[in-house]
Amino acid sequence: MGAQIATGDIHHLRLTVTDVNRSREFYTGLLGFDVAVDSPPPDDPSAEEAAKVLFGGCVMVRGNLLLGLRPVAPQGDRFDENRVGLDHLSFNVTSKDELESAARLFDERGVPHGPITPLPGFGIYILPFRDPDNIAVELTAPM
């Protein structure tokens, strides 16, 4: 049997989106991410070099997670968790009360969401919702 690679926590995720401004607002305004690095404007001398890494998008941070947005999907494209690749993202919150507060905030902001659902076998509650490109996201709280 061969050796295994000792990985640590997830360093970053990058999502392919159709509209970087709309997605940036969703993740910063609703989920509390801060923009750490943004693509420079096209007339900036560093824009061409930055495009090789940022693809016209941005990198946001919350805690120790970096979340990148890569705006290269064609307009009208929609995420489908039933295809190869990502199924969903899940972010921790500390309590069921926070899930209930989040559901109220989603309602205030017109963000469709599912019910808070207990998963006793995992010892958690989940609150599912979708980002602007239909990427499945959930909030998870311990029971």
N, CA, C and O atoms as a GROMACS GRO file, in nm:
protein
  572
    1MET      N    1   0.085  -0.119   0.000
    1MET     CA    2   0.000   0.000   0.000
    1MET      C    3   0.089   0.125   0.000
    1MET      O    4   0.185   0.133   0.077
    2GLY      N    5   0.057   0.220  -0.086
    2GLY     CA    6   0.137   0.341  -0.096
    2GLY      C    7   0.108   0.439   0.015
    2GLY      O    8   0.012   0.423   0.090
    3ALA      N    9   0.191   0.539   0.024
    3ALA     CA   10   0.175   0.645   0.124
    3ALA      C   11   0.056   0.733   0.086
    3ALA      O   12   0.013   0.734  -0.029
    4GLN      N   13   0.006   0.806   0.182
    4GLN     CA   14  -0.103   0.901   0.158
    4GLN      C   15  -0.051   1.043   0.172
    4GLN      O   16   0.047   1.068   0.242
    5ILE      N   17  -0.118   1.134   0.106
    5ILE     CA   18  -0.084   1.275   0.117
    5ILE      C   19  -0.158   1.332   0.238
    5ILE      O   20  -0.280   1.320   0.247
    6ALA      N   21  -0.086   1.392   0.328
    6ALA     CA   22  -0.146   1.448   0.450
    6ALA      C   23  -0.196   1.589   0.422
    6ALA      O   24  -0.123   1.686   0.440
    7THR      N   25  -0.320   1.600   0.376
    7THR     CA   26  -0.376   1.732   0.347
    7THR      C   27  -0.428   1.797   0.474
    7THR      O   28  -0.459   1.730   0.572
    8GLY      N   29  -0.437   1.927   0.470
    8GLY     CA   30  -0.494   2.004   0.581
    8GLY      C   31  -0.634   2.049   0.544
    8GLY      O   32  -0.703   1.984   0.465
    9ASP      N   33  -0.675   2.161   0.601
    9ASP     CA   34  -0.806   2.219   0.571
    9ASP      C   35  -0.810   2.266   0.426
    9ASP      O   36  -0.706   2.279   0.361
   10ILE      N   37  -0.929   2.292   0.377
   10ILE     CA   38  -0.944   2.349   0.243
   10ILE      C   39  -0.884   2.489   0.244
   10ILE      O   40  -0.916   2.570   0.331
   11HIS      N   41  -0.798   2.517   0.149
   11HIS     CA   42  -0.733   2.648   0.139
   11HIS      C   43  -0.824   2.748   0.069
   11HIS      O   44  -0.846   2.859   0.118
   12HIS      N   45  -0.878   2.708  -0.047
   12HIS     CA   46  -0.968   2.798  -0.118
   12HIS      C   47  -1.060   2.719  -0.212
   12HIS      O   48  -1.033   2.604  -0.248
   13LEU      N   49  -1.167   2.784  -0.248
   13LEU     CA   50  -1.260   2.734  -0.349
   13LEU      C   51  -1.275   2.844  -0.452
   13LEU      O   52  -1.268   2.962  -0.419
   14ARG      N   53  -1.295   2.805  -0.576
   14ARG     CA   54  -1.325   2.905  -0.678
   14ARG      C   55  -1.449   2.860  -0.753
   14ARG      O   56  -1.457   2.747  -0.800
   15LEU      N   57  -1.545   2.950  -0.762
   15LEU     CA   58  -1.671   2.923  -0.830
   15LEU      C   59  -1.673   2.993  -0.965
   15LEU      O   60  -1.635   3.109  -0.975
   16THR      N   61  -1.718   2.923  -1.066
   16THR     CA   62  -1.739   2.983  -1.198
   16THR      C   63  -1.878   3.043  -1.199
   16THR      O   64  -1.977   2.974  -1.172
   17VAL      N   65  -1.887   3.172  -1.230
   17VAL     CA   66  -2.014   3.244  -1.223
   17VAL      C   67  -2.040   3.318  -1.354
   17VAL      O   68  -1.950   3.334  -1.437
   18THR      N   69  -2.164   3.362  -1.372
   18THR     CA   70  -2.199   3.436  -1.493
   18THR      C   71  -2.181   3.586  -1.477
   18THR      O   72  -2.152   3.656  -1.574
   19ASP      N   73  -2.198   3.638  -1.355
   19ASP     CA   74  -2.192   3.782  -1.331
   19ASP      C   75  -2.117   3.806  -1.199
   19ASP      O   76  -2.173   3.785  -1.091
   20VAL      N   77  -1.993   3.848  -1.209
   20VAL     CA   78  -1.909   3.861  -1.089
   20VAL      C   79  -1.964   3.965  -0.991
   20VAL      O   80  -1.956   3.945  -0.870
   21ASN      N   81  -2.019   4.074  -1.042
   21ASN     CA   82  -2.072   4.177  -0.951
   21ASN      C   83  -2.190   4.124  -0.871
   21ASN      O   84  -2.198   4.146  -0.750
   22ARG      N   85  -2.282   4.056  -0.937
   22ARG     CA   86  -2.398   3.999  -0.869
   22ARG      C   87  -2.355   3.895  -0.765
   22ARG      O   88  -2.407   3.894  -0.654
   23SER      N   89  -2.262   3.808  -0.802
   23SER     CA   90  -2.216   3.705  -0.709
   23SER      C   91  -2.135   3.765  -0.594
   23SER      O   92  -2.150   3.722  -0.480
   24ARG      N   93  -2.051   3.865  -0.623
   24ARG     CA   94  -1.975   3.932  -0.518
   24ARG      C   95  -2.070   3.991  -0.414
   24ARG      O   96  -2.048   3.976  -0.294
   25GLU      N   97  -2.175   4.058  -0.461
   25GLU     CA   98  -2.272   4.118  -0.370
   25GLU      C   99  -2.342   4.012  -0.286
   25GLU      O  100  -2.364   4.033  -0.167
   26PHE      N  101  -2.375   3.899  -0.345
   26PHE     CA  102  -2.441   3.791  -0.271
   26PHE      C  103  -2.352   3.739  -0.160
   26PHE      O  104  -2.395   3.728  -0.045
   27TYR      N  105  -2.227   3.707  -0.192
   27TYR     CA  106  -2.138   3.648  -0.092
   27TYR      C  107  -2.086   3.748   0.011
   27TYR      O  108  -2.062   3.712   0.126
   28THR      N  109  -2.070   3.874  -0.029
   28THR     CA  110  -2.026   3.974   0.069
   28THR      C  111  -2.145   4.027   0.148
   28THR      O  112  -2.138   4.036   0.271
   29GLY      N  113  -2.253   4.061   0.081
   29GLY     CA  114  -2.368   4.123   0.146
   29GLY      C  115  -2.451   4.028   0.229
   29GLY      O  116  -2.511   4.069   0.328
   30LEU      N  117  -2.455   3.901   0.191
   30LEU     CA  118  -2.540   3.806   0.262
   30LEU      C  119  -2.462   3.713   0.353
   30LEU      O  120  -2.507   3.681   0.463
   31LEU      N  121  -2.344   3.670   0.308
   31LEU     CA  122  -2.268   3.571   0.386
   31LEU      C  123  -2.145   3.629   0.454
   31LEU      O  124  -2.070   3.555   0.518
   32GLY      N  125  -2.124   3.758   0.443
   32GLY     CA  126  -2.020   3.824   0.522
   32GLY      C  127  -1.878   3.806   0.474
   32GLY      O  128  -1.785   3.829   0.551
   33PHE      N  129  -1.857   3.765   0.349
   33PHE     CA  130  -1.720   3.760   0.296
   33PHE      C  131  -1.672   3.901   0.270
   33PHE      O  132  -1.752   3.991   0.243
   34ASP      N  133  -1.542   3.922   0.277
   34ASP     CA  134  -1.478   4.048   0.241
   34ASP      C  135  -1.395   4.026   0.116
   34ASP      O  136  -1.333   3.921   0.100
   35VAL      N  137  -1.393   4.125   0.028
   35VAL     CA  138  -1.309   4.114  -0.092
   35VAL      C  139  -1.164   4.134  -0.051
   35VAL      O  140  -1.129   4.237   0.007
   36ALA      N  141  -1.081   4.035  -0.081
   36ALA     CA  142  -0.938   4.041  -0.049
   36ALA      C  143  -0.859   4.091  -0.169
   36ALA      O  144  -0.766   4.169  -0.154
   37VAL      N  145  -0.895   4.045  -0.288
   37VAL     CA  146  -0.827   4.083  -0.411
   37VAL      C  147  -0.932   4.095  -0.521
   37VAL      O  148  -1.015   4.006  -0.540
   38ASP      N  149  -0.927   4.206  -0.593
   38ASP     CA  150  -1.020   4.228  -0.702
   38ASP      C  151  -0.941   4.249  -0.831
   38ASP      O  152  -0.830   4.300  -0.827
   39SER      N  153  -0.998   4.210  -0.942
   39SER     CA  154  -0.931   4.233  -1.070
   39SER      C  155  -0.919   4.382  -1.096
   39SER      O  156  -1.013   4.457  -1.072
   40PRO      N  157  -0.804   4.424  -1.144
   40PRO     CA  158  -0.790   4.566  -1.179
   40PRO      C  159  -0.872   4.600  -1.302
   40PRO      O  160  -0.906   4.510  -1.380
   41PRO      N  161  -0.906   4.728  -1.321
   41PRO     CA  162  -0.980   4.766  -1.441
   41PRO      C  163  -0.897   4.737  -1.566
   41PRO      O  164  -0.774   4.734  -1.560
   42PRO      N  165  -0.965   4.715  -1.679
   42PRO     CA  166  -0.894   4.677  -1.803
   42PRO      C  167  -0.782   4.772  -1.846
   42PRO      O  168  -0.687   4.730  -1.910
   43ASP      N  169  -0.794   4.903  -1.811
   43ASP     CA  170  -0.691   4.999  -1.853
   43ASP      C  171  -0.572   5.005  -1.756
   43ASP      O  172  -0.478   5.080  -1.779
   44ASP      N  173  -0.576   4.927  -1.648
   44ASP     CA  174  -0.465   4.921  -1.553
   44ASP      C  175  -0.351   4.839  -1.614
   44ASP      O  176  -0.376   4.734  -1.673
   45PRO      N  177  -0.226   4.886  -1.602
   45PRO     CA  178  -0.114   4.812  -1.660
   45PRO      C  179  -0.099   4.669  -1.605
   45PRO      O  180  -0.041   4.584  -1.672
   46SER      N  181  -0.150   4.643  -1.486
   46SER     CA  182  -0.137   4.508  -1.428
   46SER      C  183  -0.253   4.415  -1.465
   46SER      O  184  -0.253   4.299  -1.426
   47ALA      N  185  -0.350   4.466  -1.541
   47ALA     CA  186  -0.471   4.387  -1.571
   47ALA      C  187  -0.441   4.259  -1.647
   47ALA      O  188  -0.498   4.154  -1.616
   48GLU      N  189  -0.353   4.265  -1.745
   48GLU     CA  190  -0.324   4.146  -1.826
   48GLU      C  191  -0.262   4.035  -1.741
   48GLU      O  192  -0.300   3.919  -1.754
   49GLU      N  193  -0.168   4.071  -1.656
   49GLU     CA  194  -0.104   3.971  -1.570
   49GLU      C  195  -0.204   3.918  -1.466
   49GLU      O  196  -0.205   3.798  -1.438
   50ALA      N  197  -0.286   4.005  -1.409
   50ALA     CA  198  -0.385   3.962  -1.309
   50ALA      C  199  -0.489   3.869  -1.369
   50ALA      O  200  -0.538   3.778  -1.302
   51ALA      N  201  -0.523   3.890  -1.497
   51ALA     CA  202  -0.624   3.806  -1.564
   51ALA      C  203  -0.580   3.660  -1.570
   51ALA      O  204  -0.665   3.571  -1.576
   52LYS      N  205  -0.450   3.634  -1.569
   52LYS     CA  206  -0.400   3.496  -1.574
   52LYS      C  207  -0.434   3.419  -1.446
   52LYS      O  208  -0.437   3.296  -1.446
   53VAL      N  209  -0.458   3.492  -1.339
   53VAL     CA  210  -0.488   3.430  -1.209
   53VAL      C  211  -0.634   3.453  -1.170
   53VAL      O  212  -0.700   3.362  -1.119
   54LEU      N  213  -0.685   3.574  -1.192
   54LEU     CA  214  -0.818   3.610  -1.145
   54LEU      C  215  -0.928   3.596  -1.251
   54LEU      O  216  -1.046   3.593  -1.216
   55PHE      N  217  -0.892   3.586  -1.378
   55PHE     CA  218  -0.988   3.568  -1.488
   55PHE      C  219  -1.096   3.676  -1.488
   55PHE      O  220  -1.209   3.651  -1.531
   56GLY      N  221  -1.061   3.796  -1.440
   56GLY     CA  222  -1.159   3.904  -1.434
   56GLY      C  223  -1.247   3.900  -1.311
   56GLY      O  224  -1.342   3.977  -1.300
   57GLY      N  225  -1.216   3.812  -1.218
   57GLY     CA  226  -1.298   3.795  -1.099
   57GLY      C  227  -1.236   3.855  -0.976
   57GLY      O  228  -1.166   3.956  -0.982
   58CYS      N  229  -1.263   3.792  -0.864
   58CYS     CA  230  -1.212   3.840  -0.736
   58CYS      C  231  -1.190   3.722  -0.642
   58CYS      O  232  -1.235   3.610  -0.668
   59VAL      N  233  -1.121   3.750  -0.533
   59VAL     CA  234  -1.103   3.654  -0.424
   59VAL      C  235  -1.155   3.721  -0.299
   59VAL      O  236  -1.119   3.834  -0.266
   60MET      N  237  -1.240   3.648  -0.228
   60MET     CA  238  -1.297   3.698  -0.103
   60MET      C  239  -1.246   3.612   0.011
   60MET      O  240  -1.197   3.501  -0.010
   61VAL      N  241  -1.259   3.663   0.132
   61VAL     CA  242  -1.211   3.590   0.248
   61VAL      C  243  -1.314   3.600   0.360
   61VAL      O  244  -1.379   3.702   0.378
   62ARG      N  245  -1.325   3.492   0.433
   62ARG     CA  246  -1.404   3.489   0.558
   62ARG      C  247  -1.335   3.388   0.647
   62ARG      O  248  -1.329   3.270   0.614
   63GLY      N  249  -1.282   3.433   0.760
   63GLY     CA  250  -1.204   3.345   0.846
   63GLY      C  251  -1.080   3.298   0.772
   63GLY      O  252  -1.003   3.380   0.721
   64ASN      N  253  -1.061   3.168   0.766
   64ASN     CA  254  -0.944   3.116   0.695
   64ASN      C  255  -0.979   3.058   0.558
   64ASN      O  256  -0.897   2.987   0.499
   65LEU      N  257  -1.100   3.086   0.508
   65LEU     CA  258  -1.142   3.036   0.377
   65LEU      C  259  -1.134   3.146   0.273
   65LEU      O  260  -1.189   3.255   0.291
   66LEU      N  261  -1.067   3.118   0.164
   66LEU     CA  262  -1.067   3.205   0.048
   66LEU      C  263  -1.169   3.150  -0.052
   66LEU      O  264  -1.171   3.030  -0.078
   67LEU      N  265  -1.253   3.237  -0.106
   67LEU     CA  266  -1.354   3.199  -0.203
   67LEU      C  267  -1.338   3.288  -0.325
   67LEU      O  268  -1.358   3.409  -0.318
   68GLY      N  269  -1.301   3.227  -0.437
   68GLY     CA  270  -1.282   3.302  -0.560
   68GLY      C  271  -1.404   3.296  -0.648
   68GLY      O  272  -1.478   3.197  -0.648
   69LEU      N  273  -1.425   3.402  -0.724
   69LEU     CA  274  -1.531   3.408  -0.825
   69LEU      C  275  -1.465   3.426  -0.961
   69LEU      O  276  -1.386   3.519  -0.980
   70ARG      N  277  -1.498   3.339  -1.052
   70ARG     CA  278  -1.438   3.338  -1.187
   70ARG      C  279  -1.552   3.360  -1.286
   70ARG      O  280  -1.627   3.267  -1.315
   71PRO      N  281  -1.566   3.480  -1.340
   71PRO     CA  282  -1.682   3.514  -1.424
   71PRO      C  283  -1.663   3.476  -1.570
   71PRO      O  284  -1.654   3.564  -1.656
   72VAL      N  285  -1.656   3.348  -1.598
   72VAL     CA  286  -1.634   3.305  -1.736
   72VAL      C  287  -1.748   3.219  -1.790
   72VAL      O  288  -1.743   3.177  -1.906
   73ALA      N  289  -1.851   3.192  -1.710
   73ALA     CA  290  -1.964   3.112  -1.758
   73ALA      C  291  -2.049   3.197  -1.851
   73ALA      O  292  -2.064   3.317  -1.828
   74PRO      N  293  -2.103   3.138  -1.955
   74PRO     CA  294  -2.190   3.215  -2.045
   74PRO      C  295  -2.318   3.259  -1.976
   74PRO      O  296  -2.372   3.187  -1.892
   75GLN      N  297  -2.367   3.377  -2.013
   75GLN     CA  298  -2.494   3.426  -1.958
   75GLN      C  299  -2.602   3.321  -1.979
   75GLN      O  300  -2.609   3.258  -2.084
   76GLY      N  301  -2.686   3.304  -1.879
   76GLY     CA  302  -2.795   3.208  -1.889
   76GLY      C  303  -2.756   3.068  -1.843
   76GLY      O  304  -2.843   2.983  -1.824
   77ASP      N  305  -2.626   3.043  -1.826
   77ASP     CA  306  -2.582   2.912  -1.778
   77ASP      C  307  -2.627   2.898  -1.632
   77ASP      O  308  -2.630   2.997  -1.559
   78ARG      N  309  -2.660   2.778  -1.591
   78ARG     CA  310  -2.705   2.754  -1.454
   78ARG      C  311  -2.634   2.632  -1.398
   78ARG      O  312  -2.609   2.535  -1.470
   79PHE      N  313  -2.602   2.637  -1.271
   79PHE     CA  314  -2.540   2.526  -1.199
   79PHE      C  315  -2.636   2.407  -1.195
   79PHE      O  316  -2.757   2.423  -1.187
   80ASP      N  317  -2.578   2.286  -1.202
   80ASP     CA  318  -2.657   2.164  -1.190
   80ASP      C  319  -2.578   2.064  -1.107
   80ASP      O  320  -2.478   2.009  -1.153
   81GLU      N  321  -2.623   2.039  -0.985
   81GLU     CA  322  -2.552   1.948  -0.896
   81GLU      C  323  -2.562   1.803  -0.940
   81GLU      O  324  -2.498   1.716  -0.880
   82ASN      N  325  -2.641   1.775  -1.042
   82ASN     CA  326  -2.652   1.638  -1.092
   82ASN      C  327  -2.553   1.608  -1.205
   82ASN      O  328  -2.562   1.504  -1.269
   83ARG      N  329  -2.460   1.699  -1.229
   83ARG     CA  330  -2.354   1.677  -1.326
   83ARG      C  331  -2.224   1.657  -1.250
   83ARG      O  332  -2.216   1.688  -1.131
   84VAL      N  333  -2.123   1.606  -1.317
   84VAL     CA  334  -1.993   1.584  -1.253
   84VAL      C  335  -1.940   1.716  -1.200
   84VAL      O  336  -1.948   1.818  -1.268
   85GLY      N  337  -1.886   1.713  -1.079
   85GLY     CA  338  -1.830   1.833  -1.019
   85GLY      C  339  -1.889   1.858  -0.882
   85GLY      O  340  -1.920   1.765  -0.808
   86LEU      N  341  -1.906   1.981  -0.850
   86LEU     CA  342  -1.955   2.024  -0.720
   86LEU      C  343  -2.100   1.984  -0.699
   86LEU      O  344  -2.182   1.995  -0.790
   87ASP      N  345  -2.132   1.937  -0.579
   87ASP     CA  346  -2.272   1.913  -0.542
   87ASP      C  347  -2.327   2.034  -0.466
   87ASP      O  348  -2.432   2.087  -0.503
   88HIS      N  349  -2.258   2.077  -0.361
   88HIS     CA  350  -2.302   2.194  -0.286
   88HIS      C  351  -2.190   2.243  -0.196
   88HIS      O  352  -2.092   2.172  -0.171
   89LEU      N  353  -2.206   2.365  -0.146
   89LEU     CA  354  -2.118   2.422  -0.044
   89LEU      C  355  -2.195   2.426   0.086
   89LEU      O  356  -2.317   2.446   0.085
   90SER      N  357  -2.127   2.407   0.197
   90SER     CA  358  -2.192   2.416   0.326
   90SER      C  359  -2.105   2.498   0.420
   90SER      O  360  -1.986   2.471   0.437
   91PHE      N  361  -2.167   2.600   0.482
   91PHE     CA  362  -2.097   2.686   0.576
   91PHE      C  363  -2.154   2.663   0.716
   91PHE      O  364  -2.275   2.651   0.733
   92ASN      N  365  -2.066   2.656   0.815
   92ASN     CA  366  -2.107   2.636   0.954
   92ASN      C  367  -2.161   2.764   1.014
   92ASN      O  368  -2.113   2.874   0.985
   93VAL      N  369  -2.262   2.749   1.098
   93VAL     CA  370  -2.303   2.852   1.193
   93VAL      C  371  -2.306   2.783   1.329
   93VAL      O  372  -2.296   2.660   1.337
   94THR      N  373  -2.319   2.860   1.435
   94THR     CA  374  -2.300   2.800   1.567
   94THR      C  375  -2.424   2.738   1.630
   94THR      O  376  -2.413   2.658   1.723
   95SER      N  377  -2.545   2.774   1.580
   95SER     CA  378  -2.664   2.723   1.648
   95SER      C  379  -2.785   2.722   1.554
   95SER      O  380  -2.785   2.784   1.448
   96LYS      N  381  -2.887   2.649   1.598
   96LYS     CA  382  -3.014   2.648   1.524
   96LYS      C  383  -3.075   2.787   1.523
   96LYS      O  384  -3.140   2.826   1.426
   97ASP      N  385  -3.056   2.863   1.633
   97ASP     CA  386  -3.106   3.001   1.637
   97ASP      C  387  -3.047   3.084   1.522
   97ASP      O  388  -3.117   3.166   1.463
   98GLU      N  389  -2.918   3.062   1.492
   98GLU     CA  390  -2.857   3.134   1.380
   98GLU      C  391  -2.919   3.093   1.247
   98GLU      O  392  -2.933   3.175   1.156
   99LEU      N  393  -2.956   2.965   1.234
   99LEU     CA  394  -3.025   2.921   1.112
   99LEU      C  395  -3.160   2.992   1.100
   99LEU      O  396  -3.199   3.034   0.991
  100GLU      N  397  -3.231   3.004   1.211
  100GLU     CA  398  -3.361   3.072   1.209
  100GLU      C  399  -3.345   3.219   1.173
  100GLU      O  400  -3.426   3.274   1.099
  101SER      N  401  -3.241   3.283   1.226
  101SER     CA  402  -3.213   3.423   1.190
  101SER      C  403  -3.179   3.434   1.042
  101SER      O  404  -3.222   3.528   0.975
  102ALA      N  405  -3.101   3.339   0.993
  102ALA     CA  406  -3.064   3.340   0.851
  102ALA      C  407  -3.188   3.324   0.764
  102ALA      O  408  -3.200   3.392   0.662
  103ALA      N  409  -3.279   3.235   0.801
  103ALA     CA  410  -3.402   3.216   0.723
  103ALA      C  411  -3.483   3.345   0.718
  103ALA      O  412  -3.540   3.379   0.614
  104ARG      N  413  -3.489   3.418   0.829
  104ARG     CA  414  -3.560   3.547   0.830
  104ARG      C  415  -3.491   3.647   0.738
  104ARG      O  416  -3.557   3.720   0.665
  105LEU      N  417  -3.357   3.651   0.742
  105LEU     CA  418  -3.282   3.741   0.654
  105LEU      C  419  -3.305   3.706   0.507
  105LEU      O  420  -3.323   3.795   0.424
  106PHE      N  421  -3.304   3.576   0.475
  106PHE     CA  422  -3.332   3.533   0.338
  106PHE      C  423  -3.470   3.583   0.296
  106PHE      O  424  -3.487   3.635   0.185
  107ASP      N  425  -3.569   3.567   0.384
  107ASP     CA  426  -3.705   3.613   0.351
  107ASP      C  427  -3.707   3.763   0.327
  107ASP      O  428  -3.770   3.810   0.232
  108GLU      N  429  -3.638   3.840   0.413
  108GLU     CA  430  -3.633   3.987   0.397
  108GLU      C  431  -3.570   4.026   0.265
  108GLU      O  432  -3.611   4.124   0.203
  109ARG      N  433  -3.470   3.951   0.222
  109ARG     CA  434  -3.396   3.986   0.100
  109ARG      C  435  -3.445   3.912  -0.024
  109ARG      O  436  -3.387   3.925  -0.131
  110GLY      N  437  -3.552   3.834  -0.009
  110GLY     CA  438  -3.609   3.765  -0.124
  110GLY      C  439  -3.525   3.649  -0.176
  110GLY      O  440  -3.531   3.616  -0.294
  111VAL      N  441  -3.445   3.588  -0.088
  111VAL     CA  442  -3.362   3.474  -0.127
  111VAL      C  443  -3.441   3.346  -0.096
  111VAL      O  444  -3.464   3.315   0.021
  112PRO      N  445  -3.482   3.271  -0.199
  112PRO     CA  446  -3.554   3.147  -0.174
  112PRO      C  447  -3.466   3.049  -0.096
  112PRO      O  448  -3.344   3.044  -0.113
  113HIS      N  449  -3.531   2.972  -0.009
  113HIS     CA  450  -3.458   2.874   0.071
  113HIS      C  451  -3.550   2.760   0.109
  113HIS      O  452  -3.673   2.773   0.101
  114GLY      N  453  -3.492   2.651   0.149
  114GLY     CA  454  -3.569   2.538   0.198
  114GLY      C  455  -3.592   2.551   0.347
  114GLY      O  456  -3.554   2.651   0.408
  115PRO      N  457  -3.653   2.450   0.406
  115PRO     CA  458  -3.676   2.451   0.550
  115PRO      C  459  -3.551   2.413   0.627
  115PRO      O  460  -3.460   2.350   0.573
  116ILE      N  461  -3.547   2.450   0.753
  116ILE     CA  462  -3.442   2.400   0.843
  116ILE      C  463  -3.474   2.254   0.868
  116ILE      O  464  -3.582   2.220   0.918
  117THR      N  465  -3.381   2.168   0.835
  117THR     CA  466  -3.404   2.024   0.839
  117THR      C  467  -3.306   1.957   0.935
  117THR      O  468  -3.185   1.978   0.924
  118PRO      N  469  -3.357   1.876   1.028
  118PRO     CA  470  -3.265   1.802   1.116
  118PRO      C  471  -3.209   1.679   1.044
  118PRO      O  472  -3.282   1.609   0.973
  119LEU      N  473  -3.081   1.655   1.062
  119LEU     CA  474  -3.016   1.532   1.014
  119LEU      C  475  -2.954   1.466   1.137
  119LEU      O  476  -2.834   1.478   1.159
  120PRO      N  477  -3.035   1.394   1.217
  120PRO     CA  478  -2.986   1.340   1.344
  120PRO      C  479  -2.869   1.244   1.329
  120PRO      O  480  -2.784   1.237   1.418
  121GLY      N  481  -2.864   1.172   1.219
  121GLY     CA  482  -2.752   1.080   1.198
  121GLY      C  483  -2.618   1.150   1.188
  121GLY      O  484  -2.514   1.091   1.215
  122PHE      N  485  -2.621   1.279   1.150
  122PHE     CA  486  -2.499   1.360   1.141
  122PHE      C  487  -2.488   1.457   1.257
  122PHE      O  488  -2.384   1.521   1.275
  123GLY      N  489  -2.594   1.469   1.338
  123GLY     CA  490  -2.593   1.561   1.451
  123GLY      C  491  -2.599   1.707   1.411
  123GLY      O  492  -2.544   1.793   1.479
  124ILE      N  493  -2.668   1.735   1.298
  124ILE     CA  494  -2.674   1.872   1.247
  124ILE      C  495  -2.815   1.908   1.199
  124ILE      O  496  -2.899   1.822   1.176
  125TYR      N  497  -2.837   2.040   1.186
  125TYR     CA  498  -2.950   2.096   1.113
  125TYR      C  499  -2.891   2.162   0.989
  125TYR      O  500  -2.779   2.213   0.991
  126ILE      N  501  -2.968   2.162   0.879
  126ILE     CA  502  -2.924   2.232   0.759
  126ILE      C  503  -3.033   2.328   0.711
  126ILE      O  504  -3.152   2.304   0.732
  127LEU      N  505  -2.990   2.434   0.646
  127LEU     CA  506  -3.078   2.532   0.583
  127LEU      C  507  -3.028   2.551   0.439
  127LEU      O  508  -2.929   2.620   0.418
  128PRO      N  509  -3.095   2.489   0.341
  128PRO     CA  510  -3.048   2.499   0.203
  128PRO      C  511  -3.099   2.624   0.132
  128PRO      O  512  -3.209   2.673   0.160
  129PHE      N  513  -3.017   2.676   0.040
  129PHE     CA  514  -3.055   2.789  -0.045
  129PHE      C  515  -2.968   2.785  -0.170
  129PHE      O  516  -2.886   2.694  -0.184
  130ARG      N  517  -2.983   2.880  -0.259
  130ARG     CA  518  -2.909   2.885  -0.385
  130ARG      C  519  -2.848   3.022  -0.404
  130ARG      O  520  -2.904   3.123  -0.362
  131ASP      N  521  -2.730   3.025  -0.468
  131ASP     CA  522  -2.669   3.154  -0.500
  131ASP      C  523  -2.727   3.203  -0.633
  131ASP      O  524  -2.810   3.134  -0.692
  132PRO      N  525  -2.685   3.319  -0.683
  132PRO     CA  526  -2.746   3.372  -0.806
  132PRO      C  527  -2.727   3.285  -0.930
  132PRO      O  528  -2.804   3.299  -1.025
  133ASP      N  529  -2.628   3.197  -0.932
  133ASP     CA  530  -2.609   3.105  -1.046
  133ASP      C  531  -2.667   2.968  -1.018
  133ASP      O  532  -2.636   2.872  -1.089
  134ASN      N  533  -2.750   2.958  -0.916
  134ASN     CA  534  -2.817   2.834  -0.879
  134ASN      C  535  -2.725   2.734  -0.809
  134ASN      O  536  -2.763   2.618  -0.794
  135ILE      N  537  -2.606   2.777  -0.766
  135ILE     CA  538  -2.516   2.687  -0.693
  135ILE      C  539  -2.581   2.656  -0.560
  135ILE      O  540  -2.622   2.746  -0.487
  136ALA      N  541  -2.591   2.527  -0.529
  136ALA     CA  542  -2.651   2.483  -0.404
  136ALA      C  543  -2.559   2.516  -0.287
  136ALA      O  544  -2.442   2.479  -0.286
  137VAL      N  545  -2.614   2.586  -0.189
  137VAL     CA  546  -2.541   2.626  -0.070
  137VAL      C  547  -2.627   2.591   0.050
  137VAL      O  548  -2.750   2.590   0.040
  138GLU      N  549  -2.565   2.561   0.162
  138GLU     CA  550  -2.642   2.540   0.283
  138GLU      C  551  -2.566   2.595   0.403
  138GLU      O  552  -2.444   2.608   0.402
  139LEU      N  553  -2.643   2.626   0.504
  139LEU     CA  554  -2.587   2.660   0.635
  139LEU      C  555  -2.609   2.537   0.724
  139LEU      O  556  -2.714   2.473   0.718
  140THR      N  557  -2.511   2.506   0.806
  140THR     CA  558  -2.515   2.388   0.891
  140THR      C  559  -2.490   2.428   1.035
  140THR      O  560  -2.396   2.502   1.065
  141ALA      N  561  -2.576   2.378   1.125
  141ALA     CA  562  -2.559   2.407   1.268
  141ALA      C  563  -2.562   2.275   1.345
  141ALA      O  564  -2.632   2.182   1.306
  142PRO      N  565  -2.486   2.267   1.454
  142PRO     CA  566  -2.490   2.145   1.535
  142PRO      C  567  -2.623   2.132   1.608
  142PRO      O  568  -2.689   2.231   1.639
  143MET      N  569  -2.662   2.008   1.635
  143MET     CA  570  -2.783   1.982   1.714
  143MET      C  571  -2.753   2.006   1.861
  143MET      O  572  -2.842   1.990   1.946
   0.00000   0.00000   0.00000
